[in-house]
């Protein structure tokens, strides 16, 4: 042990920079490995912690090749009661995701906007709730809710929440139970759960607004449920208008697969791509392999500088196996010290803004197994990286070495070049991938959408403002920077899909996504009308309302101006506005103005257009003050529209940022490897450099000689890496309906970037060797 420590300290003293760079590279690689696997653990174990998770399924409907996650209530009821193998079933209303709660405490009323979900009381029979206080079946009592412990502490501190009264816009509720918060990696929200009324849409076959989940007695029996339901479906319960329901097909998606299911519509559950996870998995090991290769090259690079001392020890009687073991343990020690430092890097990462790149809990205490495995990997890395150099360094004849006659085998040089080539190939592929991910995110956020999204502020509005919209508009426009104000039921570009309407048209069924808006909406948002007219004052006074459809709907359904759908007139057509995310293709859609006989006409959002050149922060302050003057208690969610876009692509932005970060790490570690290899070459070729200097070579010519070696390696690696990166990017872009072009210049830029960094590294290290006294260089060998 004393010998190992002595060798380690000796190495650190003599080769400070190289050793420190190698330790930094290893530390960063171990930290990156742990962070990536924390995220992978988060996604791969999504919803797997639930009791009997393999027995829980989401019921989806498939029709004409399309799967949807929403279902009508009477159809759901029939399926829940169709088999004794279904132990419990619950409906959820995914469209009402928030609740405004007012709480009176000590004479002070506070209002909160919290996540809320309307469900069957049997929801807690499908998903098990771990209760802090109260009963999980409390929702069977009228107007009784369950709340998470985090909300209970926020509202009531350490007081008991049971029996507390909640005032909402819909009704007054009593807290019947408090449950421990679920972890983040589940579709079960930490929300206020309140019961769905027994009468709500119970006979409405056309209202597809609910999600259906079931718990079965075993996964094996679930395979028979769909077949049994179709075989025994009682069509006599259907009226003539609902006969189409017998043609619906059912698909059961296991709970543990919902997170990765992307071929459904109206699905607002958190998503991840298995393809992306495999990429992250590969990156984790690539970084680790690159670091290990670097360590091997680094240890080998020290050979010319250590070999005389080692062989002197051999002549003085040191055992060769003991020397090898000492060198091997030195490598293991460096690797393990790097692991210790990596724990600090993970902690630093967790307290910086970069922690937002991952969804997982990245505290070390939450992942003891991962930390232990990484410790073992660090020991194994040290062992593998030190095995060859320890054997190689002690393999020379002492007599030859002391005379200065040892040499390098061509095979050894080829091995080191191959190892550095692997690093360069990985670096090229990662840099190319990171650039294309950035370009795709830029494309999604900056491509014209068919409406004006610049200088736009949006806010939700409540019932108080519903009745005073004209007053709100006038007060907002009192600020000279406000150009105009309009209203809509939905927030554009905030979702993959929007409310779907199924209607009869020309003796057939049509389906389209519908966004009810104010008559001024298209004018304020700058939506072009290609044929027909825009909405105008008076349209809201028609009996059934009016539509403006996109070209997709017009072409698919052969629509014409003046056609009517359920007595509502089609008054115009517009281009294919990109109203949803770029993950989905443009579908038939319409903007709609409610008529006097319609059941809707409730605007939920205000769109406030700000004049160009206006200070947006000042405009935001005016808007918030105006909203507070109408309702000082309501927590309005007022934000710039670009924040809506950022939230829509939050997952892609995080993954892109994470991969970019680790790509830069891979490049850094590769450059450390180049540094180690250059150290080796420059030390071994000192005599050659001295002779070249004596024969008239300039410093620049010697530096150019070394650079040519690595540029040739870079060119070969680029030729290998480019098609690999191209294939990976093409596969990743398949996740998007609209995608950035694959630009040729990205490949060139990646080559130039890595070539410049490599050339700087090679030049820096060889400058000293090229400028050394040639006489001393010749004597040194």
N, C-alpha and C positions, 0 to 999 in steps of 0.2 A: 504493500500500500504506500509505503514511504517512497519507493522508487517511482510509482505511478504519479504521485503528487509532485515529485521532483521534476519528472519529465514534463508534466503539464505546465508547471510554473516556468520551466525553461523555455518551452515552446511559446508561451504567452509573452515572455520577455523579448525573445529574439524576433518573433514574427507578430508583433502587436496588431498591426492593421489587418493582416490576412486572417489572423485568428478571430479578431473581433468581428470582422465582416462575416466570417463563417458562422459564428455564434448568433449574430443578428439574423442571418438568413435562415438558420435552423429554427430560431425562436419564432420568427414570423411564420414559417411553414407550419409549425406545430399549432400556433394560435389560429391560423387560417383553417387548418384541419378541424380543430375543435368547433370553431364558429360555424363552418359549413355543416358539420354533422349535427349541431344543435338545430339548425334549420331543417335538415333532412329528417331528423327525429320528430320534429314538430309536424311535418307534412305526412310522413309515412304512417304515423300513429294517429292521424286525424280520426277522431270518433271511435278509436279502438278501445278506449278505457271504459266505455259504457258497459254496464252489466248485460251479459248475453247480447253483445253488439252484433254478433253474427245472426241473431234472430230478428233484427229490426230492419225494415225495408221501407223505402219510399215508393208509393204507387204512382206510376206515370201512365199517361194515355198516349197511344201511338195511332196516328191517323194519316194516311197518305204518305207514309215514310217519315213523318215528323213526330218527335216525342215532346210532350209538354208536361210540366210538373204541376199544372193546375187542373182541378177536377170540380165537377158540380156536386152539390151536397147530396141530392137523392141517390146519385150513382155511387157515391162514396159509402153511404149508409148500406146500400145493397151489398157492396163488396165486404164491408166490415163484418156483416152478419151472414156471410155466405158459407163459412166453414168453421167447425169447432177448433181447427188448428190455428185460427187467428185468436189469440188470447186478449188482445186489446187493439183498439184503433183510435186515431185522433185526427181531427181536422185542424189546420192552422190557417189564419188569414194573413198571408205574408205582405199584403199591401198596406196594412195599417201598422207601421213599424214603430211609431212613437206615440207618446201620451203626454199631455201637459197636465201636471199634477200640482194642485195648490194645497199647502199644508199650513194650518194655523198653529203656531207655537208661541205661547206667552203673549198672545194678543197681536202677533206679527204674522202676516201672511206672506209665505215665500212660494214662488212658482218654479217648477223644474220641468225641463223637457227630457224625458227618459225613454229608453227603448221599451217597447211594450208589444205583446203578442197575444192576440185573441185566439183561444184554443178550446177544444173540448176539455172538460174536466179530466177525461181519461188520458190526457197528455202525460201525466205523471205515472201512468201505468205502462206507457210505452217507453218513456225515458225516466230512469230512476233518479229522483232528487234526494240528495243527502241533506236532511233538515237540520238547521241550527235551532229553531224553535217552531212550535206549531205542527200542523199535520200536512203531509203532501197531498192529501185528498180534500183539502179545504175548499177547493173551487167547486165542489158539489153543492156548497151552500151558495145561495143567491148573492151576487155582488161582492164576492170574497176573492181576494187576490193573493198571489204569492210574489214575494219580492226577494232579490238576492241580498246577501249579507252586506255587500259593498254599499248598496243603496240605503239599507237600514242604518248603517253606521253614519252615512252622510246626512241622513235626515234626522235621526234620533240619537246619535252618539251611542252611549252605552245603555240607553233605556231599552226596554222591551218594545218591539214594534207590534206585537200581537194586539189586535183590537183597535189599532190606530185608524183614523178616518182619512181617506184620500178624496179630495174633490177634483173632478175632471170635467171637461166640457160635455162628456157623454152621460156620466152618472157619478154617484158617490159610491165609493168602495170601502170595504173593511179589510185590513191586513189579516189574513188567516194563517200565514206561515212565512217563515224566513228560511231560505235555503242557502247552503254554502255555494259560493260562486263556482261555476264550471271553469275548467281551464280554457285557454283561448282556442285550442285546436279542436273545435267541435261546432256543429251547426246549431247546437242548442245555445241560444243567447242568454246572457245574464240580464234578463229583462223582467219587467212586470208582466206576470201571466194573469190574464183575466178571462172568465168563462164566456163562451159563445152562447147566445140565447138559443133555446130549443126550437124556436120558431123561425130563426133567420134563414131564409131561402131554402127551407126544408123541402119544398116542392118545385123549386126553380131549376129546371133541367138545362136552361140556357145560361146559367150564371157560373161560369168556370173561373172562380176566384179563390179556390182553396187548395192547400197542400194536404196530402193524405199520407200518414205514416202508420204502419202496423207492427205489432210484435207477434211472432209466431211461436209455436211450442218447440220447433226445431228447424234448423236450416234445410234439412232434407224434405220436410213436408211442404216447404214454401214452393217447391217446384210444381206441386200439384194444384196449388191454389188457383192459378190463372185458368188452367184447363178445366177445373171443376166449375169455376164461376161461369165460363163461357157455355159449358155444356148445360148448366142448370139455370141459365138466365131466363127469368120469367118476363117475356115480352108483353104480357097482358097488363103490366104495370105502366106501360108506355102509352101515351096518347098518340093520335095520328101525327101530331107535330113533332113528336119525340122519337119516332121510329129509328132515326139515325143513331141513337144511343146504342142500339143492339149491334152496330157495326164497329164500335170502338174496340180497340185492342189494348190490353194492359201489359205493362212491363214492370217488373219489380227490380229496383236497384238496391243492392245491399247498402246499409248505412255507411259501412267502411269504404264504399266506392263512390259515394256521392261527391266527395271532395275532388275526385278526378274525372267526373262525368261532365263532358262539355257539349254533348250533342242534343241538349234539351233547350227548350224555350221557356221563358218566364221562370227561370231558375236564378234566385238571388242569393244562393248559398256561397260561401267562400270557395274559391277554386285554386287548384294548382295543376300544373302539367307534369305528368310523369316523365316526359321528355326533358323538361327543364331540370327536374330533380336528378335525372341520370347525368345530365351535363355537370351539375354541381358535384355530384358524387365523383365523376371523372376528374373534375378540377381538383378536388381535395387530394386525390391520390397522385395526380400529376405534380402538384406542388410538393408533395411529400417525396416523390421520386426524384424531382429536380433537386431538392435540398440534399437528398442522399447522394446523388451523383456529384453534386458540388463538394460535399464532404469528402468523398472518395478522391476527387481530383485535388482538393486542397491538401489532403494527407499525402498524396503522391507527390504534389508539387514541392513539398518540404524535403524530399529525398536528397537532392543535390546538396542541400545546406546541412543536413543532419547525418549524412552517411559516414563521413569521416569519424565523427564522434562515436557513432554506434559501433563501427568496426574497430575503433580503438578499444572500446570496452570488450569486444570479442577477443582481441589479442591479449588483453589483460585477464582473460579467464571467464568473462561473463557467459552464461549459458544462453544459447541462441533462442531456445524456447521461452526462457524467462524474459528476454528482450522483446520477443514477439508479443508475449502476454502483456508486458508493460505498455507497449505501443497500442495494443488493442484496447486495454482498459483506459488509456488516455483518451482514445476516440469515444469510448462509451461515456466517459466522464464529461467530455465536451458536449456530447449530445444530451445528456441528462441535465446538465446545467442550462442548456438552451431550453429544455422543457420547463424548468423552474421559471425561467424568465418569460416563457410564453404564457404562463398563468397570469403574470402581471399585465401582459399585452391584452389578453382577453378581458381582464378587469377594466383596463383603460378604454378598450373598445366599447364596453358596456355603458360607460358614463359619458361617451361622446355622442354627437348627433349621428355618427355612422351606425349606431345601434339600431336606428330606424330602418336600416337596410334589411333587417331580419325580423320576422314575426315572433320568433321563439324567445323564451326566457333564456338569456345568455349569462345568467349568474352561474358561477362554478359550482355552488352548493346544490343547484338543481340538477346537475349532471355528474354525479360521483362516478358512475360506471365509465362514462366517456373520458373523464379525467384520468382514471386508472388505466384505461386501455391506451390512451395517448402516452402515458408514462412508460408503459411496456413497449410501445412502438418506438419511443425515443431510445430506449436501451437496445432494441433490435436494430434500429437505424445505425447507432454507434457501432454495434458489433459488425453489421454487414459492410458499413462504409470503412471500417478500420481493418477488416480481415485482409483484404488484398494489399493495402499499403504496408501493413506490418510485416507481411510475408516478403513483399517486394524489397523493402528497405533493408532487410536483414539477409537477403539472398546473395549479395555480392561477396566475392573473395576479399578478405581483409587486405591481403598483400596488394592486390590490384588497386583497391580503393585508395590506400595510403600513398600509392605511387601516382594517384590521379588518373588511372586508366580505365575507370568503369565507363560503360556506355549504356545507351538506351536501345532496346529492341524495337524493330519496326512494328511488331505486334502490339507492344505497349503503347506506342504512339497512336496506332490505329484505334485501340480501345478507348484512349482518352478523347480522341476526336469523335468517336461514335457517341460517347456519353454526352459530350457537349452538344452534339447534333440533336440528340433527343430533346435537350433543353430548348434549343432554338426552334425546333419544330413545334413544341408545345407553346412557346411564347408567340410565334407567328399566328398560330391558330387562335389563341386566346385574344390577342390584340385585334385581329380581323373580326372575330365574333363580337367583341365589346364595341367596336366602331359601328357595326351593323345594328346592334341593339340600340345604340344611341340614335342612329339614323331612323330606325323604326319608331322610337318614342317621339322623336322630333316630328316625323311625318304625321303621326296621329294627333299631335298637339297643334300643328301649324298648317296642315292642309285645309284649304277652304271647305267649309261645311255646307255652304248654301245659305247661310245666314250670317249676320254680323255679330261676332262674338267679342269684338274689341270694345274697350271703354264701356263695359257692361257690369252692373252690380245686380245680384239677385238676392231675394229674401223670401222666407216663408211668411204667410200672413194667417191670422186667426179669424174667428167669427166676428170679433169686434170690428175689424177692418173690412170684412166682407160687406157689411152694410154701409160703409163710409168710404168706398173706394174713390169716389169723385173728390171728396175732401182730402184724402191722402195724396192724390195726384196733384191737386192745387197747392198743397202745402210743400210737397217735394219740389215742385217747379218754382217755388218762391226763391230757390237758390238758382242763380243764373247759370250754373254749370250743369244743371239737369236738362237734358234735351227732351226726353219723353218718358212715359211710363206705360206699361201694359201688363196684362195678367194672363195666367194659364194654370191649368190643373196639374201639369207635370213640369219637371225641370229637364230641359233639353240636355243631351249629352251626359246624363248622369247614370245611365243604365244600358244594359245590352238589349233589353226589350221593354216595351210599354204596353199599356192596356190593349188587349186584343178584342176586337168585335167580330162576331159572326153574324152575317145578315143574309137575307134573301135578295137576289138580284137577277132579274130576267130568268126566273124559274130555276135558279141554281143557288148554291151556297157559295158565299165569298167570305174570306177572312182578311182582316187588315188591322193594323195598329192605329189607334185613334188618339189624338191629342186635342182635347177641348181647349179652346183659347178665347180670349177677348177679341172683339171685332178689330181692334187696332194692332193686334199682335204681329201679323205678317209685315205691316208697314213699318212698325218700330224696329223689328228684327231684320229688315232688309231682305225679306224673302221675295224672290222674283215670281211674277205670275206669267206663265208662258202662253196661256190661252184662257179666255174668259175674263172674269173680273176678280178683284180682291174683296175681302169682307168689307162691309160698310154699315154705318148706323142704320138700324132698322132690321138687320138680319136676326138680331136676338129677339125680335118681336114676331118672327114667323112662328107658325105652330110647331113644326118639327125640326127647325134648325137648317143649316146649310153646310155643305162640305166643299173643301178644296183638296183634291187628291194629287198624289205624286205621279210621275210618268210610269213608274213601275206598276202601280195599280191600274192605270189607264190601259197599258199594253196587255197586262195579264187578263183583265176582265172586260176588255173591249168597251170601255166606258166612253160616254160622249157628254158634252155640255147639255144640261137640261135633264139628264137622266135623274131618276129619283130612287133613293134607297129608304124603304119604310117611310115614304112621303117626304123625306128630306132631300132637297135639290142639290145636285152637283153644279156649282157655279163657276168652277175654275180648275185649272191644272197648273202644277208648279214643277220645277226640276226635282230630281231625286235628292232632296235635302238629307244630309247625314245627321239625323236626329239622335241616333243611338251610337254605340261604340263601334270602333273599327274591327272588332272581333267578329261582328256579324255583317252579313251582306244586307244591302238595301232591300227592304220588303215593301209590299203594298201598305201605304199609310195615308192618313188624311188629317188635316187640321179641321176642326169642327166648331161651329158656334151653336150653342144650345138654343132651342126654341122655347116658346112659352109652355108647350105641352110635354117637354122632356123632364126626366126625373133628376137630371144633374144640375149643372150651372153653379158649381162651387169652385172658385179659383183658390188655389193653394199657394201660388207663388206670384210675386211681383218682379218684373224685369225693368230695371231702371237704366236707361241709356244716358250716358254722360257725354257732354260735348268734348270734342277733341281739344287738347291743350289744357283741360281742367285738371287741377290737382286732385287725383283720385282719392287720396287720404282725406282731404277736406270734404269731398263729396260724400265719402263713406260716413264721416262724422255727422254730417247734416242728416243723412238718411236714418242713422241710428237714433239721433235726437228726435226726429220726426216720429218714428215708430213708437218711441217711449212716450211721446205726448198723447198717443192714441191709447196705449195700454202699457203702463209702467211695470206691470208684473210679468207679462209674457216674455219668455226668453227667445226673442227673434234670432234666427240663424241668418245673419246678413254677411255676404261674402262676395269677393270678386269672382267673376265667372271663370277665370283661369284656374281658380282653386277647385271648381267643380270638375274641370278637365283633369287636373292632377289627381284628384281622388278617384276618378273613373279608371285611370291607368296606374293606380298606386302599385299594384302587384308587379306590372311590367317594369315600372320605374325602379322598384326595389331590386328586382332580379337583375336588371341591367346594371345598376350601381354596384351590386354585389359582385357580379362577374367582372366588371371593369376594375374594381378594387383588386380582386384576386389575379386578374390578368397582369396588372402592374406589379403585383407581388411576384408573380412568376417571372416577369422580365427582370426585376431586381435580383432575384435569386440566380437567374441565368447569368446575369452580368457578374455577380460574385463568382460564379463558376468560371467565367472567362478570365476574371482576375487571377484566380488560382492557377489556371492553366498557363496564363502568360507568365506568372511568377516562375512556374516550373521551366518553361521554355527559355526565359531570359537568363535564369541561373545556370541551366545546363549548357546554353550556347554562349556563355560569357567569352570563352576562348575564341570562338568563331567571330563574335562581334569585335573583339580586340584585333584579330587579324585583319578583318575587313577595314577597320579604322586605319590600321597601319598601311594597308594597300590603297588608301585614298577614298574610301566610302565616306559619305557625309552622314550626319545624324539623320537627316530627312530620308535618305536612301535606306538606312537601317530600319527606321520606323515604318517606312512604306513596305519593306520586305515582310515584317511581321503582320502588318495590316492585310496584305494580300492573302496570307494564309487563312485568316478568319473571314474575309470577304468571300473567298471561294466556298468555305464551309457554309456561310450564310446563304449563298445562292443555291446550293444543293438543298439545304433545309427548306428554303422558301418554295422550291419546286415541289417538294413533298408535302409541305403544309398547306399550300394554297387549295388544292382540290379537296383535302380533308375539311378545311374551314368552309369551303363553298358548299359542300354536301350538308354539313351541320347547320349552316345558316338557312339553306333552302328548307330543311325539315322544320326548323324553328319557326320560320315565317308562315308555315302551313297553319299555325294557330290563328292567323289573322285573315279576314276576308279581303282586306285592303292593305297592301304592303309596299314598303319602299323598294325601288329597283335595286338590283345587285350591281353596284357601280364598280367598274374595273379599277378606278383610281384608289379605292380603299386598300386593295392588295398592294399597290405600289407604295402608298403612304406607310403602311405597316412595315414594309421592307426598309424604307428609308429611315424610319424612326429607330428600328432596332439596329440598323447598320451604323447610324450616327452614334448611338450610345455605345455600341461595341467598339467602334473605332476610337472614341474618346478614351475608353477604358484601356485598350491596347496601347495607345499612344502615351497615356499617363504612366503606365507601368514600365514601358520600355525606354522612356525618355532618360531615366537615370542610367540604365545599362548602356545606352547609345552614347552618353556623354562621359562615361567613366574613362579613366586613364587606361588606354589599351595595354600598356605594359603591366599594370596591376591586374587587369582582366586575364591576361595570359598566365601570370603567376598564380592566380587564384585557383586554377584548375590543375 
